[in-house]
Amino acid sequence: MTVINSLPSFEANDPANDLLHRVDNAIKGSPHLAGHQVFCQAESGVIVLHGRVGSFFQKQMAQEVLKKLSGIEKIVNELEVDWLASTRRS
């Protein structure tokens, strides 16, 4: 899985950077998202997910894994389901 983050600033003590780091770790740690590209953006407690996954279940799990994290006020799940992605990996 590839996780790409987009932040307006890259300050070490930036709370947005800390949040995005925690989001990155949560997504990378999800076994449901292995092998998929997920792109994240964070701003003012809003996380936006972009990319492609192989099923609606994986799309939902990407969102669910983030609900456990503090500091997230809203999750915008713009992941696309690519049915062919799951068959290409098999």
N, CA, C and O atoms as CSV, one atom per row, in Angstrom:
chain,resi,resn,atom,element,x,y,z
A,1,MET,N,N,0.836,-1.161,0.000
A,1,MET,CA,C,0.000,0.000,0.000
A,1,MET,C,C,0.885,1.228,0.000
A,1,MET,O,O,1.934,1.241,0.643
A,2,THR,N,N,0.482,2.234,-0.696
A,2,THR,CA,C,1.174,3.503,-0.714
A,2,THR,C,C,0.285,4.552,-0.076
A,2,THR,O,O,-0.875,4.701,-0.458
A,3,VAL,N,N,0.813,5.272,0.883
A,3,VAL,CA,C,0.072,6.360,1.501
A,3,VAL,C,C,0.836,7.634,1.215
A,3,VAL,O,O,2.011,7.755,1.562
A,4,ILE,N,N,0.182,8.567,0.593
A,4,ILE,CA,C,0.793,9.849,0.271
A,4,ILE,C,C,0.037,10.925,1.014
A,4,ILE,O,O,-1.190,10.994,0.946
A,5,ASN,N,N,0.771,11.767,1.727
A,5,ASN,CA,C,0.165,12.797,2.550
A,5,ASN,C,C,0.369,14.169,1.929
A,5,ASN,O,O,1.375,14.422,1.266
A,6,SER,N,N,-0.579,15.033,2.147
A,6,SER,CA,C,-0.487,16.388,1.656
A,6,SER,C,C,-0.752,17.343,2.801
A,6,SER,O,O,-1.842,17.351,3.374
A,7,LEU,N,N,0.250,18.150,3.136
A,7,LEU,CA,C,0.108,19.110,4.222
A,7,LEU,C,C,0.493,20.503,3.761
A,7,LEU,O,O,1.393,20.656,2.935
A,8,PRO,N,N,-0.184,21.534,4.292
A,8,PRO,CA,C,0.198,22.891,3.941
A,8,PRO,C,C,1.551,23.296,4.509
A,8,PRO,O,O,2.234,24.134,3.921
A,9,SER,N,N,1.962,22.711,5.663
A,9,SER,CA,C,3.266,23.015,6.237
A,9,SER,C,C,3.878,21.732,6.766
A,9,SER,O,O,3.176,20.749,7.002
A,10,PHE,N,N,5.180,21.746,6.950
A,10,PHE,CA,C,5.867,20.554,7.402
A,10,PHE,C,C,6.651,20.825,8.683
A,10,PHE,O,O,7.725,20.256,8.877
A,11,GLU,N,N,6.134,21.681,9.553
A,11,GLU,CA,C,6.762,21.982,10.824
A,11,GLU,C,C,6.735,20.737,11.715
A,11,GLU,O,O,5.742,20.009,11.734
A,12,ALA,N,N,7.810,20.495,12.442
A,12,ALA,CA,C,7.895,19.312,13.291
A,12,ALA,C,C,6.836,19.325,14.391
A,12,ALA,O,O,6.305,18.268,14.735
A,13,ASN,N,N,6.521,20.469,14.940
A,13,ASN,CA,C,5.554,20.575,16.030
A,13,ASN,C,C,4.160,20.952,15.545
A,13,ASN,O,O,3.315,21.342,16.350
A,14,ASP,N,N,3.912,20.846,14.286
A,14,ASP,CA,C,2.622,21.197,13.703
A,14,ASP,C,C,1.591,20.125,14.064
A,14,ASP,O,O,1.795,18.954,13.746
A,15,PRO,N,N,0.477,20.503,14.726
A,15,PRO,CA,C,-0.548,19.511,15.080
A,15,PRO,C,C,-1.118,18.786,13.859
A,15,PRO,O,O,-1.449,17.604,13.950
A,16,ALA,N,N,-1.237,19.468,12.731
A,16,ALA,CA,C,-1.747,18.827,11.511
A,16,ALA,C,C,-0.784,17.742,11.037
A,16,ALA,O,O,-1.212,16.694,10.552
A,17,ASN,N,N,0.506,17.992,11.177
A,17,ASN,CA,C,1.506,16.998,10.788
A,17,ASN,C,C,1.414,15.776,11.691
A,17,ASN,O,O,1.531,14.644,11.222
A,18,ASP,N,N,1.206,16.001,12.987
A,18,ASP,CA,C,1.048,14.887,13.929
A,18,ASP,C,C,-0.194,14.066,13.586
A,18,ASP,O,O,-0.143,12.836,13.584
A,19,LEU,N,N,-1.295,14.733,13.300
A,19,LEU,CA,C,-2.533,14.041,12.942
A,19,LEU,C,C,-2.338,13.216,11.679
A,19,LEU,O,O,-2.751,12.057,11.616
A,20,LEU,N,N,-1.718,13.806,10.688
A,20,LEU,CA,C,-1.506,13.094,9.431
A,20,LEU,C,C,-0.575,11.901,9.625
A,20,LEU,O,O,-0.747,10.868,8.978
A,21,HIS,N,N,0.397,12.036,10.501
A,21,HIS,CA,C,1.292,10.920,10.803
A,21,HIS,C,C,0.504,9.770,11.441
A,21,HIS,O,O,0.720,8.607,11.101
A,22,ARG,N,N,-0.405,10.092,12.359
A,22,ARG,CA,C,-1.220,9.063,12.997
A,22,ARG,C,C,-2.183,8.423,12.005
A,22,ARG,O,O,-2.425,7.217,12.062
A,23,VAL,N,N,-2.739,9.231,11.087
A,23,VAL,CA,C,-3.619,8.701,10.037
A,23,VAL,C,C,-2.828,7.752,9.144
A,23,VAL,O,O,-3.300,6.665,8.814
A,24,ASP,N,N,-1.644,8.158,8.762
A,24,ASP,CA,C,-0.768,7.343,7.923
A,24,ASP,C,C,-0.497,5.989,8.581
A,24,ASP,O,O,-0.600,4.948,7.930
A,25,ASN,N,N,-0.154,6.003,9.856
A,25,ASN,CA,C,0.138,4.758,10.577
A,25,ASN,C,C,-1.095,3.860,10.680
A,25,ASN,O,O,-0.989,2.641,10.552
A,26,ALA,N,N,-2.255,4.459,10.909
A,26,ALA,CA,C,-3.490,3.673,11.032
A,26,ALA,C,C,-3.827,2.988,9.712
A,26,ALA,O,O,-4.212,1.819,9.699
A,27,ILE,N,N,-3.685,3.699,8.620
A,27,ILE,CA,C,-4.007,3.126,7.308
A,27,ILE,C,C,-2.988,2.052,6.931
A,27,ILE,O,O,-3.358,0.986,6.440
A,28,LYS,N,N,-1.722,2.332,7.158
A,28,LYS,CA,C,-0.683,1.339,6.857
A,28,LYS,C,C,-0.845,0.080,7.693
A,28,LYS,O,O,-0.491,-1.012,7.250
A,29,GLY,N,N,-1.378,0.229,8.902
A,29,GLY,CA,C,-1.540,-0.904,9.791
A,29,GLY,C,C,-2.791,-1.729,9.535
A,29,GLY,O,O,-2.991,-2.760,10.176
A,30,SER,N,N,-3.630,-1.293,8.615
A,30,SER,CA,C,-4.866,-2.022,8.331
A,30,SER,C,C,-4.614,-3.150,7.331
A,30,SER,O,O,-4.168,-2.891,6.213
A,31,PRO,N,N,-4.891,-4.389,7.716
A,31,PRO,CA,C,-4.700,-5.499,6.785
A,31,PRO,C,C,-5.681,-5.451,5.609
A,31,PRO,O,O,-5.446,-6.086,4.581
A,32,HIS,N,N,-6.764,-4.711,5.754
A,32,HIS,CA,C,-7.767,-4.616,4.699
A,32,HIS,C,C,-7.313,-3.735,3.538
A,32,HIS,O,O,-7.907,-3.770,2.460
A,33,LEU,N,N,-6.265,-2.950,3.756
A,33,LEU,CA,C,-5.837,-1.995,2.730
A,33,LEU,C,C,-4.496,-2.334,2.109
A,33,LEU,O,O,-3.941,-1.526,1.364
A,34,ALA,N,N,-3.970,-3.502,2.398
A,34,ALA,CA,C,-2.671,-3.913,1.848
A,34,ALA,C,C,-2.720,-3.935,0.324
A,34,ALA,O,O,-3.638,-4.494,-0.276
A,35,GLY,N,N,-1.722,-3.321,-0.285
A,35,GLY,CA,C,-1.616,-3.334,-1.733
A,35,GLY,C,C,-2.411,-2.261,-2.458
A,35,GLY,O,O,-2.462,-2.256,-3.688
A,36,HIS,N,N,-3.028,-1.359,-1.720
A,36,HIS,CA,C,-3.822,-0.299,-2.357
A,36,HIS,C,C,-3.174,1.051,-2.141
A,36,HIS,O,O,-2.478,1.268,-1.149
A,37,GLN,N,N,-3.407,1.951,-3.072
A,37,GLN,CA,C,-2.909,3.312,-2.947
A,37,GLN,C,C,-3.970,4.168,-2.277
A,37,GLN,O,O,-5.092,4.286,-2.769
A,38,VAL,N,N,-3.606,4.757,-1.162
A,38,VAL,CA,C,-4.506,5.645,-0.440
A,38,VAL,C,C,-3.771,6.961,-0.229
A,38,VAL,O,O,-2.664,6.977,0.309
A,39,PHE,N,N,-4.374,8.048,-0.645
A,39,PHE,CA,C,-3.806,9.378,-0.517
A,39,PHE,C,C,-4.607,10.142,0.532
A,39,PHE,O,O,-5.838,10.125,0.506
A,40,CYS,N,N,-3.922,10.808,1.450
A,40,CYS,CA,C,-4.594,11.497,2.550
A,40,CYS,C,C,-4.269,12.983,2.531
A,40,CYS,O,O,-3.155,13.390,2.202
A,41,GLN,N,N,-5.252,13.771,2.886
A,41,GLN,CA,C,-5.065,15.195,3.107
A,41,GLN,C,C,-5.677,15.515,4.457
A,41,GLN,O,O,-6.704,14.946,4.827
A,42,ALA,N,N,-5.052,16.421,5.195
A,42,ALA,CA,C,-5.577,16.821,6.501
A,42,ALA,C,C,-5.550,18.328,6.614
A,42,ALA,O,O,-4.569,18.983,6.261
A,43,GLU,N,N,-6.651,18.863,7.114
A,43,GLU,CA,C,-6.700,20.297,7.383
A,43,GLU,C,C,-7.776,20.563,8.422
A,43,GLU,O,O,-8.943,20.221,8.227
A,44,SER,N,N,-7.381,21.165,9.509
A,44,SER,CA,C,-8.301,21.563,10.588
A,44,SER,C,C,-9.169,20.397,11.066
A,44,SER,O,O,-10.371,20.566,11.271
A,45,GLY,N,N,-8.579,19.237,11.242
A,45,GLY,CA,C,-9.314,18.088,11.752
A,45,GLY,C,C,-10.144,17.346,10.721
A,45,GLY,O,O,-10.839,16.387,11.057
A,46,VAL,N,N,-10.078,17.779,9.467
A,46,VAL,CA,C,-10.811,17.106,8.389
A,46,VAL,C,C,-9.810,16.270,7.590
A,46,VAL,O,O,-8.806,16.785,7.099
A,47,ILE,N,N,-10.100,14.977,7.469
A,47,ILE,CA,C,-9.262,14.058,6.699
A,47,ILE,C,C,-9.997,13.716,5.416
A,47,ILE,O,O,-11.169,13.339,5.443
A,48,VAL,N,N,-9.303,13.849,4.290
A,48,VAL,CA,C,-9.871,13.479,2.993
A,48,VAL,C,C,-9.058,12.301,2.452
A,48,VAL,O,O,-7.834,12.374,2.338
A,49,LEU,N,N,-9.756,11.226,2.126
A,49,LEU,CA,C,-9.121,10.029,1.564
A,49,LEU,C,C,-9.359,9.979,0.064
A,49,LEU,O,O,-10.490,10.119,-0.401
A,50,HIS,N,N,-8.288,9.779,-0.684
A,50,HIS,CA,C,-8.354,9.627,-2.136
A,50,HIS,C,C,-7.636,8.339,-2.500
A,50,HIS,O,O,-6.827,7.832,-1.723
A,51,GLY,N,N,-7.926,7.813,-3.669
A,51,GLY,CA,C,-7.234,6.639,-4.165
A,51,GLY,C,C,-8.208,5.574,-4.612
A,51,GLY,O,O,-9.389,5.843,-4.831
A,52,ARG,N,N,-7.695,4.346,-4.748
A,52,ARG,CA,C,-8.517,3.222,-5.220
A,52,ARG,C,C,-8.340,2.016,-4.332
A,52,ARG,O,O,-7.240,1.703,-3.878
A,53,VAL,N,N,-9.450,1.350,-4.098
A,53,VAL,CA,C,-9.461,0.089,-3.353
A,53,VAL,C,C,-10.260,-0.920,-4.156
A,53,VAL,O,O,-10.921,-0.557,-5.129
A,54,GLY,N,N,-10.204,-2.191,-3.756
A,54,GLY,CA,C,-10.819,-3.254,-4.539
A,54,GLY,C,C,-12.258,-3.585,-4.204
A,54,GLY,O,O,-12.896,-4.356,-4.920
A,55,SER,N,N,-12.797,-3.001,-3.098
A,55,SER,CA,C,-14.176,-3.325,-2.732
A,55,SER,C,C,-14.771,-2.213,-1.867
A,55,SER,O,O,-14.057,-1.367,-1.328
A,56,PHE,N,N,-16.097,-2.243,-1.753
A,56,PHE,CA,C,-16.767,-1.277,-0.880
A,56,PHE,C,C,-16.427,-1.563,0.579
A,56,PHE,O,O,-16.399,-0.643,1.397
A,57,PHE,N,N,-16.169,-2.817,0.911
A,57,PHE,CA,C,-15.746,-3.170,2.261
A,57,PHE,C,C,-14.430,-2.472,2.607
A,57,PHE,O,O,-14.294,-1.905,3.692
A,58,GLN,N,N,-13.469,-2.511,1.696
A,58,GLN,CA,C,-12.178,-1.864,1.935
A,58,GLN,C,C,-12.343,-0.350,2.042
A,58,GLN,O,O,-11.671,0.293,2.848
A,59,LYS,N,N,-13.217,0.207,1.249
A,59,LYS,CA,C,-13.490,1.641,1.327
A,59,LYS,C,C,-14.021,1.991,2.709
A,59,LYS,O,O,-13.584,2.969,3.316
A,60,GLN,N,N,-14.958,1.199,3.207
A,60,GLN,CA,C,-15.527,1.444,4.531
A,60,GLN,C,C,-14.489,1.223,5.630
A,60,GLN,O,O,-14.446,1.979,6.601
A,61,MET,N,N,-13.664,0.207,5.487
A,61,MET,CA,C,-12.658,-0.080,6.514
A,61,MET,C,C,-11.615,1.027,6.606
A,61,MET,O,O,-11.100,1.293,7.692
A,62,ALA,N,N,-11.294,1.673,5.498
A,62,ALA,CA,C,-10.359,2.802,5.524
A,62,ALA,C,C,-10.918,3.916,6.405
A,62,ALA,O,O,-10.181,4.569,7.144
A,63,GLN,N,N,-12.196,4.116,6.318
A,63,GLN,CA,C,-12.859,5.141,7.119
A,63,GLN,C,C,-12.972,4.698,8.577
A,63,GLN,O,O,-12.733,5.490,9.489
A,64,GLU,N,N,-13.331,3.445,8.794
A,64,GLU,CA,C,-13.523,2.933,10.154
A,64,GLU,C,C,-12.242,2.975,10.981
A,64,GLU,O,O,-12.280,3.305,12.166
A,65,VAL,N,N,-11.118,2.645,10.369
A,65,VAL,CA,C,-9.857,2.621,11.105
A,65,VAL,C,C,-9.493,4.026,11.599
A,65,VAL,O,O,-8.790,4.162,12.601
A,66,LEU,N,N,-9.956,5.055,10.918
A,66,LEU,CA,C,-9.646,6.428,11.314
A,66,LEU,C,C,-10.575,6.960,12.395
A,66,LEU,O,O,-10.218,7.898,13.107
A,67,LYS,N,N,-11.752,6.378,12.528
A,67,LYS,CA,C,-12.718,6.848,13.529
A,67,LYS,C,C,-12.188,6.712,14.949
A,67,LYS,O,O,-12.664,7.396,15.855
A,68,LYS,N,N,-11.218,5.845,15.149
A,68,LYS,CA,C,-10.656,5.605,16.477
A,68,LYS,C,C,-9.663,6.692,16.892
A,68,LYS,O,O,-9.323,6.794,18.071
A,69,LEU,N,N,-9.200,7.493,15.955
A,69,LEU,CA,C,-8.152,8.466,16.237
A,69,LEU,C,C,-8.727,9.767,16.787
A,69,LEU,O,O,-9.747,10.267,16.314
A,70,SER,N,N,-8.048,10.297,17.795
A,70,SER,CA,C,-8.463,11.593,18.327
A,70,SER,C,C,-7.984,12.707,17.401
A,70,SER,O,O,-6.996,12.549,16.685
A,71,GLY,N,N,-8.685,13.817,17.421
A,71,GLY,CA,C,-8.297,14.969,16.618
A,71,GLY,C,C,-8.954,15.025,15.255
A,71,GLY,O,O,-8.789,16.004,14.526
A,72,ILE,N,N,-9.698,13.983,14.900
A,72,ILE,CA,C,-10.393,13.978,13.615
A,72,ILE,C,C,-11.833,14.397,13.851
A,72,ILE,O,O,-12.571,13.752,14.596
A,73,GLU,N,N,-12.217,15.481,13.210
A,73,GLU,CA,C,-13.588,15.971,13.336
A,73,GLU,C,C,-14.492,15.442,12.223
A,73,GLU,O,O,-15.699,15.282,12.409
A,74,LYS,N,N,-13.892,15.176,11.068
A,74,LYS,CA,C,-14.684,14.725,9.923
A,74,LYS,C,C,-13.792,13.920,8.992
A,74,LYS,O,O,-12.614,14.233,8.814
A,75,ILE,N,N,-14.371,12.873,8.397
A,75,ILE,CA,C,-13.666,12.060,7.405
A,75,ILE,C,C,-14.449,12.154,6.105
A,75,ILE,O,O,-15.637,11.838,6.062
A,76,VAL,N,N,-13.781,12.587,5.055
A,76,VAL,CA,C,-14.386,12.641,3.727
A,76,VAL,C,C,-13.756,11.500,2.933
A,76,VAL,O,O,-12.572,11.539,2.598
A,77,ASN,N,N,-14.565,10.486,2.639
A,77,ASN,CA,C,-14.067,9.289,1.979
A,77,ASN,C,C,-14.356,9.372,0.487
A,77,ASN,O,O,-15.468,9.094,0.040
A,78,GLU,N,N,-13.344,9.754,-0.270
A,78,GLU,CA,C,-13.467,9.854,-1.723
A,78,GLU,C,C,-12.740,8.712,-2.430
A,78,GLU,O,O,-12.389,8.824,-3.604
A,79,LEU,N,N,-12.518,7.615,-1.709
A,79,LEU,CA,C,-11.879,6.447,-2.323
A,79,LEU,C,C,-12.787,5.879,-3.411
A,79,LEU,O,O,-14.008,5.834,-3.255
A,80,GLU,N,N,-12.185,5.452,-4.497
A,80,GLU,CA,C,-12.924,4.829,-5.591
A,80,GLU,C,C,-12.772,3.320,-5.502
A,80,GLU,O,O,-11.700,2.809,-5.176
A,81,VAL,N,N,-13.858,2.611,-5.797
A,81,VAL,CA,C,-13.806,1.149,-5.817
A,81,VAL,C,C,-13.493,0.700,-7.234
A,81,VAL,O,O,-14.220,1.013,-8.177
A,82,ASP,N,N,-12.407,-0.034,-7.366
A,82,ASP,CA,C,-11.962,-0.570,-8.647
A,82,ASP,C,C,-12.044,-2.091,-8.555
A,82,ASP,O,O,-11.121,-2.748,-8.075
A,83,TRP,N,N,-13.163,-2.637,-9.023
A,83,TRP,CA,C,-13.386,-4.089,-8.928
A,83,TRP,C,C,-12.271,-4.877,-9.609
A,83,TRP,O,O,-11.915,-5.965,-9.157
A,84,LEU,N,N,-11.726,-4.343,-10.677
A,84,LEU,CA,C,-10.672,-5.052,-11.391
A,84,LEU,C,C,-9.367,-5.100,-10.595
A,84,LEU,O,O,-8.543,-5.989,-10.810
A,85,ALA,N,N,-9.178,-4.163,-9.688
A,85,ALA,CA,C,-7.952,-4.133,-8.881
A,85,ALA,C,C,-7.812,-5.402,-8.064
A,85,ALA,O,O,-6.707,-5.928,-7.931
A,86,SER,N,N,-8.912,-5.907,-7.511
A,86,SER,CA,C,-8.830,-7.108,-6.687
A,86,SER,C,C,-8.560,-8.347,-7.532
A,86,SER,O,O,-7.898,-9.270,-7.060
A,87,THR,N,N,-9.049,-8.392,-8.756
A,87,THR,CA,C,-8.810,-9.558,-9.613
A,87,THR,C,C,-7.402,-9.543,-10.197
A,87,THR,O,O,-6.838,-10.604,-10.462
A,88,ARG,N,N,-6.824,-8.361,-10.404
A,88,ARG,CA,C,-5.471,-8.266,-10.951
A,88,ARG,C,C,-4.432,-8.759,-9.953
A,88,ARG,O,O,-3.391,-9.280,-10.353
A,89,ARG,N,N,-4.704,-8.599,-8.649
A,89,ARG,CA,C,-3.757,-9.008,-7.617
A,89,ARG,C,C,-3.817,-10.500,-7.346
A,89,ARG,O,O,-2.873,-11.058,-6.787
A,90,SER,N,N,-4.871,-11.143,-7.718
A,90,SER,CA,C,-5.023,-12.588,-7.424
A,90,SER,C,C,-4.183,-13.437,-8.324
A,90,SER,O,O,-4.197,-14.662,-8.207
